[in-house]
Amino acid sequence: MRRRLLRARHSPVNPSAAIRPLVAAAVTTALVTAVSYGAPRDYAGTAVGLVFLAATWWLVLRRDEAVIRAHGLSLGGLLEPAPLSARRLAADGARALAWTLLLGAIIFPAFWLGYRLWWSPTRPFHFRLAAEPFDEIVAQLLVVAIPEEAFFRGYLQSALDRAFPPRLRVLGAAVGPGLLIAAVIFAIGHVLTIRHPARLAVFFPALVFGWLRARTGGVGAPALFHAACNLLSVTLARGYGLAP
């Protein structure tokens, strides 16, 4: 592992290799934006998720096992064209859950404080479950987090890392311009689908998602943590009476 990181540090920068992933990101963002406005409101989120999954399939998942692994898209073997190992799936799932719990314990209290300062709710927090809590959890994980992380951290960040090899180590993860560029495009896509400047704030959690991708070598932990962040946001909005 150490030898691979050392080789990555000394790999030459190749800006021309960034052209294809940036074009793919631009096309996918345009399609997602069009779908988000054109699809029926009740199905827009699902349609957007399907566009991200289709783009990831075309760019990565239709290829062989080595390419899928290189992009961190194995998900414990679920997305590889190979027999599934229950032990590997359980181990990867437990690892993703452990990272989510650890980062949640560190970040979520500060996020809650920032949320109160930013939105200035006029009433105390009162915990309220969604009308269909299971559906909400499944939707955030399968419809939102996994499709977005598969594309932005699985395909895009991985491809940009080959163009701009990571040369900086942050808390055990080798990171570089690819992480930042993917986070910027992620934020731009969010503000295009819902035109409100506050949507650009997703740039900051995207940095954490990208770091998790680099630290763990896959998109399982980023996807699970992404879903947890979304669930916390909607729970706070509901609890403070800022959303139904």
GUMITOR-237375 format. One record per atom (N, C-alpha, C, CB): residue in one letter; x, y, z. Coordinates in pm, whole numbers, padded with zeros to 5 digits, always signed. Glycine has a CB too. Example, Ala and Ser with C-alpha at 12.3 -4.5 7.8 and 13.67 -1.06 7.14 Angstrom:
! residues 2
A+01319-00569+00780;A+01230-00450+00780;A+01320-00330+00780;A+01131-00447+00905;S+01285-00225+00708;S+01367-00106+00714;S+01290+00003+00787;S+01408-00060+00572;
***
This chain:
! residues 244
M+00084-00120+00000;M+00000+00000+00000;M+00088+00125+00000;M-00095+00000+00122;R+00192+00126+00084;R+00281+00241+00092;R+00350+00265-00042;R+00385+00220+00202;R+00392+00154-00111;R+00457+00171-00241;R+00361+00234-00342;R+00507+00035-00294;R+00233+00193-00339;R+00136+00249-00433;R+00119+00399-00411;R+00002+00178-00420;L+00114+00440-00282;L+00098+00581-00252;L+00220+00660-00295;L+00072+00601-00104;L+00338+00604-00275;L+00460+00673-00316;L+00464+00689-00467;L+00583+00598-00268;R+00422+00584-00541;R+00419+00595-00686;R+00319+00702-00729;R+00383+00461-00750;A+00204+00709-00658;A+00103+00809-00693;A+00156+00950-00674;A-00024+00788-00609;R+00237+00970-00566;R+00291+01101-00541;R+00383+01147-00652;R+00364+01103-00411;H+00454+01053-00713;H+00551+01089-00815;H+00496+01074-00956;H+00675+01004-00800;S+00369+01037-00969;S+00310+01026-01103;S+00297+01165-01163;S+00172+00956-01097;P+00320+01179-01292;P+00312+01311-01354;P+00168+01359-01367;P+00378+01309-01491;V+00152+01492-01358;V+00022+01552-01382;V-00008+01544-01532;V+00018+01701-01333;N-00132+01505-01564;N-00171+01488-01704;N-00307+01556-01728;N-00177+01337-01742;P-00306+01689-01744;P-00434+01762-01756;P-00522+01712-01869;P-00407+01907-01776;S-00465+01662-01977;S-00548+01615-02088;S-00635+01497-02048;S-00460+01577-02207;A-00590+01422-01947;A-00670+01308-01900;A-00795+01353-01826;A-00586+01219-01808;A-00802+01481-01791;A-00920+01533-01721;A-01032+01569-01817;A-00883+01654-01638;I-01002+01578-01946;I-01103+01625-02042;I-01224+01532-02043;I-01043+01634-02183;R-01200+01402-02057;R-01312+01307-02066;R-01400+01310-01940;R-01259+01164-02088;P-01344+01301-01818;P-01434+01305-01702;P-01504+01438-01685;P-01357+01274-01576;L-01441+01548-01723;L-01508+01678-01711;L-01622+01690-01812;L-01408+01792-01731;V-01601+01639-01932;V-01709+01638-02031;V-01822+01548-01983;V-01657+01591-02170;A-01787+01431-01930;A-01889+01339-01878;A-01967+01404-01765;A-01824+01208-01828;A-01898+01479-01678;A-01966+01547-01568;A-02060+01656-01620;A-01863+01608-01471;A-02014+01730-01722;A-02098+01837-01778;A-02224+01779-01843;A-02019+01919-01881;V-02208+01671-01919;V-02322+01609-01986;V-02419+01551-01883;V-02275+01499-02083;T-02364+01481-01783;T-02449+01421-01681;T-02523+01528-01600;T-02366+01333-01587;T-02453+01636-01565;T-02517+01745-01491;T-02630+01807-01573;T-02413+01852-01453;A-02607+01825-01702;A-02712+01881-01790;A-02833+01789-01795;A-02657+01904-01932;L-02809+01658-01808;L-02918+01562-01812;L-02995+01560-01680;L-02866+01423-01844;V-02921+01560-01570;V-02985+01558-01439;V-03070+01683-01419;V-02880+01547-01327;T-03017+01799-01460;T-03093+01924-01446;T-03221+01918-01528;T-03006+02044-01490;A-03209+01871-01652;A-03327+01862-01739;A-03431+01767-01680;A-03287+01815-01880;V-03385+01653-01631;V-03477+01554-01574;V-03543+01608-01448;V-03403+01424-01543;S-03467+01680-01366;S-03522+01731-01240;S-03637+01828-01264;S-03413+01800-01159;Y-03634+01900-01377;Y-03742+01993-01409;Y-03850+01928-01496;Y-03686+02115-01480;G-03811+01829-01576;G-03905+01771-01670;G-03986+01655-01618;G-03834+01728-01788;A-03933+01582-01521;A-04004+01465-01468;A-04117+01509-01375;A-03907+01371-01395;P-04220+01427-01361;P-04325+01458-01263;P-04265+01476-01124;P-04432+01346-01261;R-04317+01571-01049;R-04256+01609-00922;R-04234+01490-00829;R-04341+01712-00852;D-04333+01400-00821;D-04323+01287-00729;D-04215+01187-00771;D-04456+01217-00720;Y-04171+01193-00895;Y-04074+01095-00945;Y-03942+01159-00986;Y-04133+01019-01062;A-03929+01290-00965;A-03808+01360-01011;A-03684+01308-00941;A-03822+01511-00987;G-03692+01286-00810;G-03575+01237-00737;G-03530+01101-00785;G-03606+01231-00589;T-03625+01012-00808;T-03593+00879-00859;T-03532+00888-00999;T-03718+00790-00862;A-03588+00975-01083;A-03536+00991-01219;A-03393+01043-01218;A-03625+01085-01299;V-03365+01138-01129;V-03228+01191-01117;V-03132+01081-01074;V-03224+01309-01016;G-03173+01002-00975;G-03088+00892-00930;G-03059+00793-01042;G-03153+00820-00814;L-03160+00765-01123;L-03141+00672-01235;L-03044+00728-01339;L-03276+00640-01300;V-03047+00860-01360;V-02951+00920-01454;V-02809+00903-01404;V-02982+01071-01476;F-02787+00928-01275;F-02653+00910-01219;F-02608+00765-01229;F-02650+00957-01072;L-02699+00672-01199;L-02664+00530-01208;L-02636+00489-01352;L-02775+00444-01149;A-02716+00539-01446;A-02694+00505-01587;A-02560+00558-01635;A-02807+00561-01673;A-02527+00681-01595;A-02398+00738-01634;A-02283+00657-01576;A-02388+00884-01589;T-02297+00617-01450;T-02191+00538-01386;T-02179+00401-01451;T-02218+00524-01236;W-02292+00344-01487;W-02287+00214-01555;W-02214+00227-01689;W-02431+00158-01578;W-02248+00328-01766;W-02187+00346-01898;W-02037+00372-01887;W-02254+00461-01973;L-01998+00450-01787;L-01858+00490-01774;L-01773+00387-01703;L-01850+00621-01702;V-01833+00309-01612;V-01752+00218-01529;V-01812+00078-01518;V-01735+00276-01391;L-01937+00069-01474;L-01990-00059-01426;L-02008-00163-01535;L-02120-00036-01359;R-02014-00124-01661;R-02027-00222-01768;R-01892-00286-01802;R-02087-00157-01893;R-01788-00239-01737;R-01654-00290-01766;R-01619-00403-01670;R-01550-00176-01756;D-01492-00443-01669;D-01455-00562-01592;D-01433-00529-01444;D-01329-00626-01650;E-01408-00636-01369;E-01394-00626-01225;E-01281-00532-01183;E-01372-00762-01166;A-01169-00536-01255;A-01054-00452-01219;A-01088-00304-01231;A-00934-00486-01309;V-01161-00266-01335;V-01199-00126-01354;V-01296-00082-01245;V-01263-00105-01494;I-01390-00169-01212;I-01487-00136-01107;I-01416-00115-00973;I-01593-00248-01094;R-01324-00202-00941;R-01250-00187-00815;R-01163-00062-00815;R-01162-00310-00791;A-01102-00030-00928;A-01017+00088-00937;A-01096+00216-00910;A-00951+00096-01074;H-01226+00213-00937;H-01311+00328-00912;H-01382+00320-00777;H-01414+00341-01022;G-01348+00220-00697;G-01407+00208-00564;G-01554+00174-00565;G-01388+00333-00491;L-01600+00110-00673;L-01743+00087-00691;L-01787-00058-00665;L-01781+00125-00830;S-01706-00131-00594;S-01741-00271-00570;S-01860-00288-00476;S-01623-00344-00513;L-01869-00202-00374;L-01973-00214-00270;L-01978-00356-00215;L-02109-00175-00327;G-01865-00400-00168;G-01858-00533-00108;G-01875-00646-00207;G-01960-00545-00003;G-01863-00616-00336;G-01881-00716-00439;G-02016-00712-00506;G-01859-00850-00383;L-02108-00629-00455;L-02243-00622-00512;L-02242-00581-00658;L-02327-00526-00432;L-02151-00493-00695;L-02151-00439-00831;L-02043-00500-00919;L-02133-00290-00826;E-01981-00605-00873;E-01879-00672-00954;E-01939-00792-01026;E-01761-00718-00865;P-01893-00821-01148;P-01941-00939-01221;P-01871-01065-01171;P-01918-00923-01373;A-01891-01096-01044;A-01825-01211-00981;A-01916-01265-00872;A-01685-01173-00923;P-01897-01391-00830;P-01979-01447-00723;P-01971-01362-00597;P-01936-01591-00693;L-02083-01345-00530;L-02091-01260-00412;L-02043-01336-00289;L-02233-01209-00392;S-01961-01271-00207;S-01913-01329-00082;S-01985-01261+00034;S-01759-01313-00069;A-02060-01338+00110;A-02134-01281+00223;A-02038-01223+00326;A-02223-01387+00288;R-01923-01289+00344;R-01826-01239+00443;R-01770-01103+00400;R-01710-01340+00461;R-01735-01092+00273;R-01682-00964+00224;R-01787-00855+00230;R-01631-00980+00080;L-01910-00888+00192;L-02018-00791+00195;L-02043-00742+00338;L-02147-00852+00137;A-02045-00835+00434;A-02068-00798+00573;A-01953-00713+00627;A-02085-00924+00660;A-01828-00750+00590;A-01713-00675+00638;A-01712-00533+00584;A-01584-00746+00599;D-01741-00518+00455;D-01744-00384+00395;D-01858-00301+00453;D-01757-00394+00244;G-01973-00365+00475;G-02085-00295+00534;G-02055-00248+00676;G-02208-00383+00534;A-01992-00335+00754;A-01957-00298+00892;A-01855-00185+00894;A-01901-00420+00967;R-01762-00188+00799;R-01662-00083+00791;R-01726+00052+00756;R-01556-00119+00687;A-01817+00050+00660;A-01886+00173+00623;A-01968+00227+00739;A-01977+00150+00501;L-02034+00138+00812;L-02114+00180+00927;L-02026+00239+01036;L-02196+00062+00982;A-01909+00178+01060;A-01818+00228+01163;A-01769+00368+01130;A-01698+00134+01179;W-01733+00391+01003;W-01689+00524+00962;W-01802+00625+00976;W-01637+00522+00817;T-01923+00585+00942;T-02038+00676+00952;T-02065+00713+01096;T-02162+00611+00890;L-02059+00617+01186;L-02083+00645+01328;L-01973+00734+01385;L-02091+00515+01408;L-01848+00708+01346;L-01737+00788+01396;L-01748+00933+01351;L-01603+00728+01350;L-01767+00953+01220;L-01776+01089+01169;L-01903+01160+01217;L-01772+01088+01017;G-02010+01083+01230;G-02133+01142+01282;G-02113+01195+01424;G-02247+01040+01280;A-02044+01118+01507;A-02019+01161+01646;A-01935+01287+01650;A-01950+01049+01724;I-01846+01304+01552;I-01758+01421+01549;I-01825+01542+01486;I-01630+01388+01474;I-01895+01520+01373;I-01944+01631+01291;I-02087+01673+01323;I-01936+01593+01147;F-02174+01579+01354;F-02316+01611+01367;F-02348+01712+01479;F-02393+01485+01391;P-02284+01705+01596;P-02315+01809+01697;P-02282+01950+01647;P-02236+01781+01827;A-02168+01965+01578;A-02133+02096+01524;A-02230+02137+01414;A-01989+02095+01469;F-02272+02040+01332;F-02369+02071+01227;F-02501+02118+01287;F-02393+01947+01138;W-02545+02053+01393;W-02670+02092+01459;W-02661+02236+01508;W-02702+01997+01577;L-02549+02271+01571;L-02530+02407+01619;L-02531+02506+01502;L-02397+02419+01697;G-02458+02473+01395;G-02456+02559+01278;G-02594+02573+01215;G-02358+02506+01175;Y-02670+02465+01215;Y-02805+02468+01160;Y-02891+02567+01238;Y-02869+02327+01164;R-02884+02566+01369;R-02963+02658+01450;R-02921+02803+01427;R-02949+02622+01599;L-02791+02825+01416;L-02742+02962+01394;L-02784+03015+01257;L-02590+02966+01408;W-02781+02926+01156;W-02811+02970+01019;W-02961+02996+00999;W-02763+02865+00919;W-03045+02901+01045;W-03188+02910+01018;W-03265+02983+01128;W-03245+02772+01001;S-03207+02998+01245;S-03271+03070+01357;S-03415+03024+01379;S-03269+03220+01331;P-03436+02896+01409;P-03574+02848+01430;P-03639+02921+01548;P-03575+02695+01455;T-03768+02940+01537;T-03842+03016+01638;T-03904+02928+01746;T-03950+03098+01572;R-03887+02798+01734;R-03943+02711+01837;R-03842+02602+01872;R-04077+02648+01789;P-03853+02540+01990;P-03759+02435+02030;P-03771+02313+01939;P-03783+02395+02176;F-03664+02235+01936;F-03665+02114+01856;F-03756+02009+01920;F-03523+02058+01839;H-03838+01950+01836;H-03925+01841+01881;H-03912+01727+01781;H-04075+01888+01895;F-03855+01617+01825;F-03829+01506+01733;F-03959+01449+01679;F-03749+01397+01803;R-03966+01440+01546;R-04082+01381+01479;R-04034+01289+01369;R-04177+01491+01422;L-04084+01168+01368;L-04052+01075+01261;L-04126+01113+01133;L-04088+00932+01302;A-04072+01073+01022;A-04143+01088+00895;A-04266+01000+00896;A-04051+01054+00775;A-04361+01031+00809;A-04482+00949+00801;A-04448+00805+00767;A-04579+01006+00697;E-04347+00787+00680;E-04300+00653+00643;E-04149+00650+00664;E-04338+00616+00494;P-04103+00629+00788;P-03959+00640+00817;P-03873+00542+00738;P-03935+00618+00962;F-03921+00420+00719;F-03842+00322+00644;F-03824+00368+00500;F-03909+00182+00648;D-03933+00418+00441;D-03924+00466+00303;D-03827+00584+00293;D-04063+00509+00253;E-03828+00670+00392;E-03737+00785+00390;E-03591+00740+00394;E-03767+00880+00508;I-03561+00645+00479;I-03424+00595+00492;I-03380+00527+00362;I-03412+00495+00610;V-03465+00441+00309;V-03431+00371+00185;V-03413+00469+00070;V-03541+00268+00149;A-03500+00569+00062;A-03490+00667-00046;A-03360+00746-00037;A-03609+00762-00043;Q-03323+00789+00083;Q-03200+00867+00098;Q-03077+00784+00063;Q-03188+00919+00240;L-03081+00655+00093;L-02964+00571+00065;L-02961+00526-00080;L-02964+00450+00157;L-03072+00468-00128;L-03071+00405-00260;L-03100+00501-00375;L-03170+00294-00263;V-03181+00603-00350;V-03220+00694-00458;V-03128+00815-00466;V-03364+00740-00438;V-03077+00859-00350;V-02995+00981-00348;V-02847+00949-00328;V-03042+01074-00237;A-02812+00892-00213;A-02671+00883-00175;A-02589+00789-00265;A-02660+00836-00032;I-02636+00668-00286;I-02557+00574-00365;I-02540+00621-00510;I-02623+00436-00364;P-02647+00664-00579;P-02625+00713-00716;P-02530+00832-00723;P-02757+00753-00777;E-02545+00929-00632;E-02458+01047-00637;E-02314+01012-00603;E-02509+01154-00541;E-02294+00931-00500;E-02157+00894-00463;E-02092+00804-00568;E-02157+00823-00328;A-02171+00717-00630;A-02117+00633-00737;A-02061+00718-00849;A-02225+00537-00790;F-02135+00823-00886;F-02088+00908-00997;F-01978+01004-00953;F-02204+00987-01055;F-02003+01083-00848;F-01909+01190-00813;F-01782+01139-00746;F-01977+01288-00722;R-01794+01048-00652;R-01674+00999-00585;R-01620+00871-00649;R-01704+00974-00439;G-01710+00789-00705;G-01664+00667-00770;G-01601+00694-00905;G-01777+00571-00786;Y-01680+00749-00997;Y-01625+00776-01130;Y-01543+00905-01135;Y-01737+00783-01232;L-01604+01019-01101;L-01542+01148-01130;L-01415+01170-01049;L-01641+01261-01103;Q-01421+01155-00918;Q-01302+01179-00837;Q-01190+01082-00874;Q-01335+01166-00688;S-01224+00956-00900;S-01122+00858-00937;S-01055+00897-01069;S-01183+00718-00949;A-01137+00938-01167;A-01081+00975-01298;A-00995+01101-01287;A-01194+00997-01399;L-01039+01198-01209;L-00961+01321-01193;L-00833+01296-01114;L-01045+01428-01123;D-00836+01200-01023;D-00713+01166-00951;D-00606+01109-01043;D-00744+01065-00841;R-00649+01047-01152;R-00549+00998-01248;R-00490+01113-01329;R-00613+00894-01343;A-00569+01217-01351;A-00518+01334-01422;A-00431+01421-01332;A-00633+01416-01479;F-00473+01432-01206;F-00401+01515-01109;F-00371+01429-00986;F-00483+01643-01070;P-00266+01349-00990;P-00239+01253-00884;P-00234+01319-00745;P-00108+01182-00911;P-00300+01260-00646;P-00298+01315-00510;P-00156+01321-00455;P-00386+01231-00417;R-00120+01435-00396;R+00014+01452-00341;R+00012+01498-00196;R+00092+01551-00425;L-00107+01507-00139;L-00121+01555-00002;L-00189+01447+00082;L-00202+01687+00003;R-00137+01428+00202;R-00200+01332+00294;R-00274+01408+00403;R-00095+01237+00357;V-00402+01375+00417;V-00487+01438+00519;V-00549+01329+00604;V-00596+01529+00453;L-00506+01318+00727;L-00560+01218+00821;L-00561+01079+00760;L-00702+01257+00863;G-00451+01042+00698;G-00437+00908+00644;G-00487+00886+00504;G-00504+00815+00731;A-00541+00989+00440;A-00593+00977+00304;A-00509+01060+00209;A-00741+01022+00297;A-00476+01002+00092;A-00405+01075-00013;A-00508+01151-00096;A-00320+00979-00102;V-00501+01283-00093;V-00600+01366-00163;V-00531+01465-00254;V-00691+01440-00062;G-00608+01519-00348;G-00553+01614-00444;G-00661+01696-00508;G-00472+01543-00549;P-00631+01761-00620;P-00728+01846-00687;P-00855+01773-00730;P-00664+01908-00806;G-00845+01643-00757;G-00963+01568-00799;G-01076+01576-00699;G-00928+01425-00823;L-01042+01569-00571;L-01143+01577-00466;L-01212+01714-00470;L-01079+01553-00327;L-01134+01821-00482;L-01189+01956-00483;L-01276+01980-00606;L-01077+02059-00478;I-01228+01938-00723;I-01304+01961-00846;I-01436+01885-00843;I-01221+01917-00969;A-01432+01759-00797;A-01555+01681-00788;A-01654+01747-00691;A-01525+01538-00743;A-01603+01803-00581;A-01690+01869-00484;A-01753+01995-00542;A-01612+01904-00357;V-01676+02070-00622;V-01730+02191-00685;V-01840+02155-00783;V-01618+02269-00757;I-01818+02054-00867;I-01919+02014-00965;I-02043+01959-00894;I-01861+01907-01061;F-02022+01888-00786;F-02133+01837-00704;F-02219+01953-00654;F-02078+01755-00584;A-02155+02059-00605;A-02229+02174-00553;A-02301+02248-00665;A-02135+02270-00480;I-02236+02265-00779;I-02299+02332-00893;I-02423+02256-00938;I-02199+02346-01011;G-02412+02124-00945;G-02527+02043-00983;G-02644+02061-00889;G-02489+01898-00989;H-02617+02075-00760;H-02725+02093-00663;H-02796+02227-00680;H-02671+02081-00521;V-02720+02332-00708;V-02783+02463-00722;V-02855+02476-00856;V-02679+02574-00708;L-02815+02398-00955;L-02886+02401-01083;L-03023+02335-01073;L-02803+02333-01191;T-03033+02231-00993;T-03160+02160-00982;T-03259+02232-00890;T-03137+02019-00932;I-03207+02301-00788;I-03290+02386-00702;I-03217+02518-00688;I-03318+02320-00560;R-03269+02622-00749;R-03195+02748-00761;R-03204+02831-00633;R-03248+02829-00879;H-03119+02795-00540;H-03106+02869-00415;H-02960+02865-00375;H-03199+02809-00303;P-02900+02981-00344;P-02756+02983-00314;P-02717+02895-00196;P-02714+03123-00287;A-02809+02868-00104;A-02777+02783+00010;A-02739+02642-00035;A-02895+02777+00107;R-02784+02604-00154;R-02752+02471-00205;R-02602+02453-00230;R-02829+02444-00333;L-02531+02563-00249;L-02387+02554-00271;L-02314+02504-00146;L-02331+02691-00311;A-02381+02509-00032;A-02319+02464+00093;A-02286+02316+00091;A-02408+02495+00210;V-02346+02240-00002;V-02315+02096-00007;V-02170+02073-00049;V-02409+02025-00105;F-02101+02178-00094;F-01957+02167-00124;F-01881+02114-00002;F-01899+02303-00168;F-01918+02159+00117;F-01842+02124+00237;F-01860+01978+00279;F-01883+02216+00352;P-01983+01926+00287;P-01992+01781+00312;P-01932+01698+00199;P-02136+01740+00331;A-01933+01752+00076;A-01872+01679-00035;A-01723+01659-00014;A-01896+01752-00167;L-01659+01753+00054;L-01516+01736+00087;L-01498+01617+00181;L-01460+01865+00153;V-01590+01600+00275;V-01583+01486+00366;V-01610+01357+00291;V-01684+01502+00484;F-01710+01358+00202;F-01738+01239+00123;F-01616+01200+00039;F-01861+01263+00032;G-01551+01301-00020;G-01433+01273-00102;G-01318+01221-00019;G-01390+01397-00175;W-01302+01277+00100;W-01197+01227+00190;W-01224+01082+00227;W-01187+01315+00317;L-01350+01051+00257;L-01385+00913+00291;L-01357+00818+00176;L-01533+00904+00330;R-01385+00862+00053;R-01355+00781-00066;R-01206+00750-00071;R-01400+00854-00196;A-01124+00852-00046;A-00979+00832-00050;A-00931+00749+00068;A-00908+00967-00052;R-00989+00769+00182;R-00943+00701+00304;R-00981+00554+00306;R-00999+00768+00428;T-01100+00522+00256;T-01149+00384+00264;T-01127+00306+00136;T-01295+00383+00299;G-01103+00375+00024;G-01083+00307-00103;G-01211+00270-00176;G-01003+00184-00080;G-01325+00315-00127;G-01451+00280-00193;G-01557+00384-00166;G-01500+00144-00147;V-01675+00362-00223;V-01784+00458-00206;V-01889+00412-00105;V-01851+00483-00339;G-01868+00299-00042;G-01965+00250+00055;G-01979+00343+00175;G-01927+00112+00102;A-01866+00379+00237;A-01869+00469+00353;A-01919+00608+00315;A-01731+00480+00416;P-01870+00668+00203;P-01926+00797+00165;P-02077+00794+00141;P-01857+00847+00041;A-02126+00688+00079;A-02269+00679+00051;A-02350+00669+00180;A-02299+00559-00039;L-02304+00587+00273;L-02377+00571+00399;L-02373+00700+00481;L-02318+00454+00481;F-02257+00766+00484;F-02246+00890+00558;F-02327+01001+00490;F-02099+00932+00572;H-02328+01002+00358;H-02409+01097+00281;H-02557+01081+00317;H-02388+01076+00128;A-02605+00959+00319;A-02744+00934+00355;A-02773+00980+00498;A-02779+00786+00340;A-02678+00953+00589;A-02697+00995+00729;A-02704+01147+00740;A-02582+00940+00817;C-02620+01218+00664;C-02624+01365+00664;C-02759+01416+00615;C-02511+01422+00576;N-02810+01357+00508;N-02940+01398+00455;N-03052+01371+00555;N-02969+01327+00324;L-03045+01256+00618;L-03148+01222+00716;L-03144+01317+00835;L-03132+01077+00763;L-03024+01355+00879;L-03013+01451+00988;L-03074+01585+00947;L-02866+01469+01030;S-03046+01629+00824;S-03098+01758+00777;S-03250+01760+00775;S-03044+01788+00638;V-03311+01654+00720;V-03457+01653+00712;V-03519+01636+00850;V-03505+01541+00618;T-03450+01564+00940;T-03500+01548+01077;T-03498+01681+01152;T-03418+01443+01152;L-03391+01758+01134;L-03382+01889+01199;L-03489+01983+01143;L-03240+01950+01181;A-03505+01983+01012;A-03606+02070+00950;A-03745+02037+01002;A-03602+02058+00797;R-03774+01909+01012;R-03905+01865+01060;R-03920+01900+01208;R-03925+01712+01037;G-03815+01876+01286;G-03822+01899+01431;G-03834+02044+01469;G-03702+01842+01497;Y-03780+02133+01386;Y-03790+02277+01414;Y-03909+02342+01342;Y-03661+02346+01373;G-03989+02261+01275;G-04107+02314+01207;G-04075+02390+01079;G-04180+02403+01300;L-03958+02365+01021;L-03920+02433+00898;L-03957+02353+00773;L-03772+02460+00899;A-04006+02232+00795;A-04050+02147+00685;A-04161+02057+00736;A-03932+02062+00626;P-04251+02013+00648;P-04363+01928+00694;P-04315+01791+00737;P-04468+01914+00584;
***
